[in-house]
Amino acid sequence: MRPHFEFIVLCLVAMGMAAPASNDVKLLRYEVEPPSPKGYRYFFQQSDDTIQESNAVVKNEGREDQYNEVTGFYSFVAPDTGILYVVKYTAGADGYQATQEEGPGSLPPGLVASALG
């Protein structure tokens, strides 16, 4: 399995962008399915409306062209403007692709519900 260095770097950048401006942020929910030969999943939600979820599924298992197909999103409220940003992404055979949405400043209840399944 080839690591996707670019994807890992982008996730770290995204987490840095979503870093809280206050030290009073609490972790509200954390779920993880440890990496396995079939993929992985993780989710977390913080009290500052930061949420991140990522799911990976192994494609072409056992072949030379095996890779992880990753889907996920992260969201955060910009501390300087109060605007909510939601970035949805996929990474796989076609590379990293993301779409960004921005809203008024709080998470729609449906987004959290759909992320949790």
VMD Tcl script that builds the backbone (N, CA, C; Angstrom):
set m [mol new atoms 351]
animate dup $m
set s [atomselect $m all]
$s set {name element resname resid chain x y z} {
  {N N MET 1 A 0.845 -1.165 0.000}
  {CA C MET 1 A 0.000 0.000 0.000}
  {C C MET 1 A 0.895 1.234 0.000}
  {N N ARG 2 A 0.690 2.129 -0.938}
  {CA C ARG 2 A 1.488 3.355 -1.024}
  {C C ARG 2 A 0.875 4.407 -0.114}
  {N N PRO 3 A 1.705 5.051 0.714}
  {CA C PRO 3 A 1.161 6.128 1.548}
  {C C PRO 3 A 0.837 7.341 0.689}
  {N N HIS 4 A -0.147 8.076 1.083}
  {CA C HIS 4 A -0.540 9.301 0.393}
  {C C HIS 4 A -0.014 10.483 1.196}
  {N N PHE 5 A 1.273 10.787 1.004}
  {CA C PHE 5 A 1.930 11.840 1.767}
  {C C PHE 5 A 1.203 13.162 1.620}
  {N N GLU 6 A 0.792 13.499 0.394}
  {CA C GLU 6 A 0.106 14.767 0.168}
  {C C GLU 6 A -1.176 14.858 0.975}
  {N N PHE 7 A -1.915 13.767 1.042}
  {CA C PHE 7 A -3.161 13.761 1.791}
  {C C PHE 7 A -2.898 13.964 3.274}
  {N N ILE 8 A -1.896 13.296 3.799}
  {CA C ILE 8 A -1.558 13.437 5.213}
  {C C ILE 8 A -1.178 14.877 5.524}
  {N N VAL 9 A -0.389 15.489 4.655}
  {CA C VAL 9 A 0.005 16.882 4.859}
  {C C VAL 9 A -1.221 17.785 4.829}
  {N N LEU 10 A -2.127 17.562 3.884}
  {CA C LEU 10 A -3.339 18.377 3.804}
  {C C LEU 10 A -4.200 18.218 5.046}
  {N N CYS 11 A -4.281 17.014 5.590}
  {CA C CYS 11 A -5.049 16.816 6.830}
  {C C CYS 11 A -4.425 17.588 7.980}
  {N N LEU 12 A -3.100 17.564 8.069}
  {CA C LEU 12 A -2.438 18.308 9.140}
  {C C LEU 12 A -2.644 19.802 8.981}
  {N N VAL 13 A -2.592 20.302 7.743}
  {CA C VAL 13 A -2.855 21.719 7.502}
  {C C VAL 13 A -4.284 22.060 7.896}
  {N N ALA 14 A -5.225 21.197 7.516}
  {CA C ALA 14 A -6.633 21.443 7.848}
  {C C ALA 14 A -6.838 21.468 9.356}
  {N N MET 15 A -6.203 20.561 10.060}
  {CA C MET 15 A -6.341 20.541 11.509}
  {C C MET 15 A -5.742 21.807 12.120}
  {N N GLY 16 A -4.641 22.281 11.547}
  {CA C GLY 16 A -4.033 23.516 12.025}
  {C C GLY 16 A -4.929 24.713 11.786}
  {N N MET 17 A -5.583 24.749 10.627}
  {CA C MET 17 A -6.504 25.847 10.319}
  {C C MET 17 A -7.704 25.822 11.254}
  {N N ALA 18 A -8.102 24.633 11.651}
  {CA C ALA 18 A -9.274 24.496 12.505}
  {C C ALA 18 A -8.924 24.577 13.990}
  {N N ALA 19 A -7.668 24.855 14.291}
  {CA C ALA 19 A -7.235 24.902 15.697}
  {C C ALA 19 A -7.992 25.993 16.445}
  {N N PRO 20 A -8.387 25.704 17.645}
  {CA C PRO 20 A -9.156 26.677 18.418}
  {C C PRO 20 A -8.321 27.867 18.850}
  {N N ALA 21 A -8.978 29.029 18.957}
  {CA C ALA 21 A -8.302 30.227 19.427}
  {C C ALA 21 A -8.325 30.290 20.944}
  {N N SER 22 A -9.152 29.494 21.567}
  {CA C SER 22 A -9.317 29.516 23.016}
  {C C SER 22 A -8.834 28.202 23.618}
  {N N ASN 23 A -8.349 28.272 24.849}
  {CA C ASN 23 A -7.925 27.057 25.544}
  {C C ASN 23 A -9.082 26.356 26.228}
  {N N ASP 24 A -10.292 26.905 26.132}
  {CA C ASP 24 A -11.451 26.346 26.806}
  {C C ASP 24 A -12.216 25.335 25.952}
  {N N VAL 25 A -11.673 24.916 24.844}
  {CA C VAL 25 A -12.359 23.985 23.948}
  {C C VAL 25 A -12.323 22.588 24.550}
  {N N LYS 26 A -13.473 21.926 24.512}
  {CA C LYS 26 A -13.601 20.573 25.059}
  {C C LYS 26 A -13.891 19.582 23.938}
  {N N LEU 27 A -13.346 18.405 24.083}
  {CA C LEU 27 A -13.651 17.321 23.167}
  {C C LEU 27 A -14.986 16.729 23.584}
  {N N LEU 28 A -15.980 16.803 22.696}
  {CA C LEU 28 A -17.318 16.315 23.003}
  {C C LEU 28 A -17.514 14.856 22.602}
  {N N ARG 29 A -16.898 14.473 21.500}
  {CA C ARG 29 A -17.098 13.118 20.986}
  {C C ARG 29 A -15.882 12.705 20.177}
  {N N TYR 30 A -15.469 11.466 20.355}
  {CA C TYR 30 A -14.332 10.920 19.617}
  {C C TYR 30 A -14.615 9.456 19.337}
  {N N GLU 31 A -14.545 9.077 18.081}
  {CA C GLU 31 A -14.747 7.688 17.674}
  {C C GLU 31 A -13.629 7.311 16.721}
  {N N VAL 32 A -13.131 6.098 16.866}
  {CA C VAL 32 A -12.086 5.646 15.951}
  {C C VAL 32 A -12.215 4.141 15.741}
  {N N GLU 33 A -12.063 3.742 14.503}
  {CA C GLU 33 A -11.918 2.335 14.157}
  {C C GLU 33 A -10.475 2.206 13.704}
  {N N PRO 34 A -9.657 1.514 14.450}
  {CA C PRO 34 A -8.225 1.462 14.136}
  {C C PRO 34 A -7.967 1.003 12.704}
  {N N PRO 35 A -6.869 1.476 12.132}
  {CA C PRO 35 A -6.522 1.037 10.777}
  {C C PRO 35 A -6.438 -0.489 10.715}
  {N N SER 36 A -6.927 -1.006 9.627}
  {CA C SER 36 A -6.873 -2.446 9.383}
  {C C SER 36 A -6.529 -2.642 7.916}
  {N N PRO 37 A -6.333 -3.867 7.497}
  {CA C PRO 37 A -6.068 -4.102 6.074}
  {C C PRO 37 A -7.210 -3.637 5.168}
  {N N LYS 38 A -8.399 -3.399 5.743}
  {CA C LYS 38 A -9.560 -2.975 4.950}
  {C C LYS 38 A -9.751 -1.458 4.946}
  {N N GLY 39 A -9.090 -0.711 5.854}
  {CA C GLY 39 A -9.251 0.737 5.891}
  {C C GLY 39 A -9.291 1.260 7.316}
  {N N TYR 40 A -9.897 2.442 7.498}
  {CA C TYR 40 A -10.029 3.034 8.822}
  {C C TYR 40 A -11.185 4.025 8.834}
  {N N ARG 41 A -11.553 4.490 10.037}
  {CA C ARG 41 A -12.559 5.531 10.213}
  {C C ARG 41 A -12.272 6.255 11.513}
  {N N TYR 42 A -12.414 7.584 11.498}
  {CA C TYR 42 A -12.375 8.341 12.742}
  {C C TYR 42 A -13.300 9.543 12.649}
  {N N PHE 43 A -13.711 10.014 13.815}
  {CA C PHE 43 A -14.614 11.154 13.918}
  {C C PHE 43 A -14.328 11.844 15.240}
  {N N PHE 44 A -14.331 13.193 15.226}
  {CA C PHE 44 A -14.318 13.918 16.487}
  {C C PHE 44 A -15.128 15.193 16.363}
  {N N GLN 45 A -15.634 15.644 17.515}
  {CA C GLN 45 A -16.408 16.877 17.603}
  {C C GLN 45 A -15.966 17.620 18.851}
  {N N GLN 46 A -15.751 18.923 18.708}
  {CA C GLN 46 A -15.316 19.755 19.817}
  {C C GLN 46 A -16.382 20.787 20.162}
  {N N SER 47 A -16.265 21.380 21.327}
  {CA C SER 47 A -17.241 22.362 21.789}
  {C C SER 47 A -17.210 23.665 20.998}
  {N N ASP 48 A -16.179 23.903 20.203}
  {CA C ASP 48 A -16.102 25.119 19.387}
  {C C ASP 48 A -16.663 24.912 17.983}
  {N N ASP 49 A -17.450 23.858 17.780}
  {CA C ASP 49 A -18.061 23.504 16.496}
  {C C ASP 49 A -17.074 22.936 15.479}
  {N N THR 50 A -15.874 22.594 15.904}
  {CA C THR 50 A -14.947 21.909 15.008}
  {C C THR 50 A -15.337 20.440 14.963}
  {N N ILE 51 A -15.477 19.923 13.748}
  {CA C ILE 51 A -15.805 18.510 13.538}
  {C C ILE 51 A -14.913 17.997 12.414}
  {N N GLN 52 A -14.479 16.759 12.541}
  {CA C GLN 52 A -13.727 16.133 11.466}
  {C C GLN 52 A -14.089 14.661 11.412}
  {N N GLU 53 A -14.241 14.158 10.184}
  {CA C GLU 53 A -14.496 12.745 9.968}
  {C C GLU 53 A -13.733 12.296 8.735}
  {N N SER 54 A -13.174 11.097 8.791}
  {CA C SER 54 A -12.453 10.539 7.659}
  {C C SER 54 A -12.695 9.039 7.620}
  {N N ASN 55 A -12.934 8.531 6.414}
  {CA C ASN 55 A -13.155 7.104 6.187}
  {C C ASN 55 A -12.256 6.666 5.038}
  {N N ALA 56 A -11.595 5.535 5.194}
  {CA C ALA 56 A -10.758 4.998 4.121}
  {C C ALA 56 A -11.154 3.552 3.853}
  {N N VAL 57 A -11.179 3.218 2.579}
  {CA C VAL 57 A -11.463 1.860 2.139}
  {C C VAL 57 A -10.349 1.461 1.183}
  {N N VAL 58 A -9.799 0.270 1.364}
  {CA C VAL 58 A -8.739 -0.212 0.486}
  {C C VAL 58 A -9.358 -0.645 -0.838}
  {N N LYS 59 A -8.788 -0.150 -1.909}
  {CA C LYS 59 A -9.225 -0.519 -3.262}
  {C C LYS 59 A -8.125 -1.343 -3.928}
  {N N ASN 60 A -8.522 -2.245 -4.794}
  {CA C ASN 60 A -7.595 -3.119 -5.522}
  {C C ASN 60 A -6.723 -3.914 -4.558}
  {N N GLU 61 A -7.335 -4.420 -3.502}
  {CA C GLU 61 A -6.598 -5.121 -2.446}
  {C C GLU 61 A -5.744 -6.257 -2.999}
  {N N GLY 62 A -4.485 -6.272 -2.570}
  {CA C GLY 62 A -3.559 -7.325 -2.965}
  {C C GLY 62 A -2.925 -7.135 -4.318}
  {N N ARG 63 A -3.314 -6.099 -5.028}
  {CA C ARG 63 A -2.731 -5.845 -6.350}
  {C C ARG 63 A -1.635 -4.797 -6.247}
  {N N GLU 64 A -0.847 -4.702 -7.272}
  {CA C GLU 64 A 0.241 -3.721 -7.303}
  {C C GLU 64 A -0.286 -2.292 -7.233}
  {N N ASP 65 A -1.479 -2.064 -7.766}
  {CA C ASP 65 A -2.061 -0.722 -7.768}
  {C C ASP 65 A -3.028 -0.488 -6.603}
  {N N GLN 66 A -2.825 -1.184 -5.489}
  {CA C GLN 66 A -3.672 -1.025 -4.295}
  {C C GLN 66 A -3.533 0.403 -3.751}
  {N N TYR 67 A -4.642 0.970 -3.275}
  {CA C TYR 67 A -4.616 2.309 -2.696}
  {C C TYR 67 A -5.791 2.472 -1.737}
  {N N ASN 68 A -5.725 3.505 -0.915}
  {CA C ASN 68 A -6.836 3.868 -0.031}
  {C C ASN 68 A -7.698 4.898 -0.724}
  {N N GLU 69 A -8.997 4.682 -0.721}
  {CA C GLU 69 A -9.940 5.699 -1.176}
  {C C GLU 69 A -10.514 6.345 0.082}
  {N N VAL 70 A -10.249 7.624 0.255}
  {CA C VAL 70 A -10.600 8.327 1.479}
  {C C VAL 70 A -11.698 9.343 1.187}
  {N N THR 71 A -12.697 9.378 2.047}
  {CA C THR 71 A -13.732 10.411 1.984}
  {C C THR 71 A -13.868 11.001 3.378}
  {N N GLY 72 A -14.235 12.259 3.428}
  {CA C GLY 72 A -14.415 12.865 4.730}
  {C C GLY 72 A -14.760 14.334 4.638}
  {N N PHE 73 A -14.791 14.953 5.808}
  {CA C PHE 73 A -15.034 16.382 5.874}
  {C C PHE 73 A -14.448 16.916 7.162}
  {N N TYR 74 A -14.245 18.221 7.192}
  {CA C TYR 74 A -13.930 18.911 8.431}
  {C C TYR 74 A -14.642 20.248 8.398}
  {N N SER 75 A -14.979 20.730 9.568}
  {CA C SER 75 A -15.673 22.010 9.656}
  {C C SER 75 A -15.147 22.762 10.864}
  {N N PHE 76 A -15.189 24.077 10.761}
  {CA C PHE 76 A -14.744 24.932 11.854}
  {C C PHE 76 A -15.355 26.308 11.682}
  {N N VAL 77 A -15.432 27.032 12.778}
  {CA C VAL 77 A -15.893 28.408 12.755}
  {C C VAL 77 A -14.642 29.287 12.836}
  {N N ALA 78 A -14.468 30.150 11.846}
  {CA C ALA 78 A -13.299 31.033 11.819}
  {C C ALA 78 A -13.356 31.983 13.009}
  {N N PRO 79 A -12.302 32.028 13.815}
  {CA C PRO 79 A -12.350 32.853 15.020}
  {C C PRO 79 A -12.418 34.355 14.733}
  {N N ASP 80 A -11.886 34.781 13.600}
  {CA C ASP 80 A -11.868 36.219 13.295}
  {C C ASP 80 A -13.178 36.717 12.693}
  {N N THR 81 A -13.944 35.834 12.023}
  {CA C THR 81 A -15.170 36.276 11.351}
  {C C THR 81 A -16.428 35.614 11.894}
  {N N GLY 82 A -16.284 34.474 12.578}
  {CA C GLY 82 A -17.442 33.731 13.061}
  {C C GLY 82 A -18.146 32.949 11.965}
  {N N ILE 83 A -17.551 32.872 10.787}
  {CA C ILE 83 A -18.159 32.152 9.664}
  {C C ILE 83 A -17.820 30.667 9.765}
  {N N LEU 84 A -18.817 29.827 9.538}
  {CA C LEU 84 A -18.640 28.384 9.529}
  {C C LEU 84 A -18.112 27.951 8.163}
  {N N TYR 85 A -17.051 27.172 8.158}
  {CA C TYR 85 A -16.511 26.592 6.927}
  {C C TYR 85 A -16.634 25.080 7.009}
  {N N VAL 86 A -17.097 24.464 5.927}
  {CA C VAL 86 A -17.193 23.013 5.819}
  {C C VAL 86 A -16.451 22.612 4.553}
  {N N VAL 87 A -15.474 21.739 4.707}
  {CA C VAL 87 A -14.712 21.237 3.571}
  {C C VAL 87 A -14.971 19.741 3.470}
  {N N LYS 88 A -15.488 19.327 2.329}
  {CA C LYS 88 A -15.723 17.909 2.050}
  {C C LYS 88 A -14.662 17.477 1.048}
  {N N TYR 89 A -14.106 16.272 1.236}
  {CA C TYR 89 A -13.020 15.861 0.362}
  {C C TYR 89 A -13.075 14.373 0.041}
  {N N THR 90 A -12.418 14.043 -1.047}
  {CA C THR 90 A -12.137 12.664 -1.416}
  {C C THR 90 A -10.672 12.616 -1.827}
  {N N ALA 91 A -10.057 11.481 -1.642}
  {CA C ALA 91 A -8.678 11.270 -2.079}
  {C C ALA 91 A -8.569 9.819 -2.501}
  {N N GLY 92 A -8.010 9.615 -3.659}
  {CA C GLY 92 A -7.910 8.249 -4.162}
  {C C GLY 92 A -7.164 8.219 -5.475}
  {N N ALA 93 A -7.630 7.374 -6.363}
  {CA C ALA 93 A -6.969 7.181 -7.643}
  {C C ALA 93 A -6.917 8.472 -8.459}
  {N N ASP 94 A -7.895 9.352 -8.276}
  {CA C ASP 94 A -7.936 10.611 -9.020}
  {C C ASP 94 A -7.313 11.771 -8.251}
  {N N GLY 95 A -6.622 11.475 -7.153}
  {CA C GLY 95 A -5.976 12.518 -6.367}
  {C C GLY 95 A -6.915 13.096 -5.322}
  {N N TYR 96 A -6.507 14.219 -4.757}
  {CA C TYR 96 A -7.266 14.893 -3.704}
  {C C TYR 96 A -8.203 15.898 -4.342}
  {N N GLN 97 A -9.488 15.834 -3.965}
  {CA C GLN 97 A -10.475 16.772 -4.483}
  {C C GLN 97 A -11.327 17.249 -3.319}
  {N N ALA 98 A -11.499 18.559 -3.222}
  {CA C ALA 98 A -12.250 19.116 -2.101}
  {C C ALA 98 A -13.225 20.178 -2.578}
  {N N THR 99 A -14.305 20.319 -1.824}
  {CA C THR 99 A -15.249 21.411 -2.032}
  {C C THR 99 A -15.418 22.117 -0.699}
  {N N GLN 100 A -15.565 23.424 -0.761}
  {CA C GLN 100 A -15.709 24.213 0.456}
  {C C GLN 100 A -17.042 24.936 0.438}
  {N N GLU 101 A -17.695 24.932 1.579}
  {CA C GLU 101 A -18.940 25.673 1.757}
  {C C GLU 101 A -18.739 26.597 2.944}
  {N N GLU 102 A -19.419 27.720 2.931}
  {CA C GLU 102 A -19.384 28.565 4.118}
  {C C GLU 102 A -20.791 28.988 4.465}
  {N N GLY 103 A -21.002 29.145 5.759}
  {CA C GLY 103 A -22.328 29.471 6.243}
  {C C GLY 103 A -22.271 30.552 7.295}
  {N N PRO 104 A -23.371 30.792 7.953}
  {CA C PRO 104 A -23.475 31.922 8.871}
  {C C PRO 104 A -22.684 31.787 10.164}
  {N N GLY 105 A -22.399 30.588 10.658}
  {CA C GLY 105 A -21.602 30.527 11.867}
  {C C GLY 105 A -21.956 29.456 12.867}
  {N N SER 106 A -22.825 28.536 12.526}
  {CA C SER 106 A -23.063 27.404 13.417}
  {C C SER 106 A -23.356 26.180 12.563}
  {N N LEU 107 A -23.169 25.030 13.147}
  {CA C LEU 107 A -23.370 23.793 12.401}
  {C C LEU 107 A -24.853 23.473 12.289}
  {N N PRO 108 A -25.315 23.189 11.065}
  {CA C PRO 108 A -26.692 22.734 10.919}
  {C C PRO 108 A -26.851 21.384 11.608}
  {N N PRO 109 A -27.903 21.165 12.381}
  {CA C PRO 109 A -28.085 19.880 13.075}
  {C C PRO 109 A -28.047 18.687 12.126}
  {N N GLY 110 A -28.523 18.859 10.900}
  {CA C GLY 110 A -28.525 17.772 9.936}
  {C C GLY 110 A -27.144 17.314 9.543}
  {N N LEU 111 A -26.154 18.222 9.549}
  {CA C LEU 111 A -24.794 17.850 9.175}
  {C C LEU 111 A -24.222 16.906 10.206}
  {N N VAL 112 A -24.381 17.218 11.469}
  {CA C VAL 112 A -23.873 16.340 12.517}
  {C C VAL 112 A -24.592 15.001 12.473}
  {N N ALA 113 A -25.903 15.018 12.306}
  {CA C ALA 113 A -26.680 13.780 12.259}
  {C C ALA 113 A -26.263 12.917 11.078}
  {N N SER 114 A -26.039 13.528 9.905}
  {CA C SER 114 A -25.655 12.729 8.740}
  {C C SER 114 A -24.232 12.192 8.880}
  {N N ALA 115 A -23.362 12.931 9.550}
  {CA C ALA 115 A -21.991 12.464 9.756}
  {C C ALA 115 A -21.957 11.275 10.690}
  {N N LEU 116 A -22.874 11.254 11.629}
  {CA C LEU 116 A -22.895 10.163 12.596}
  {C C LEU 116 A -23.653 8.937 12.095}
  {N N GLY 117 A -24.304 9.083 10.955}
  {CA C GLY 117 A -25.004 7.958 10.355}
  {C C GLY 117 A -26.342 7.768 10.865}
}
mol reanalyze $m
mol bondsrecalc $m
mol representation Tube
mol addrep $m
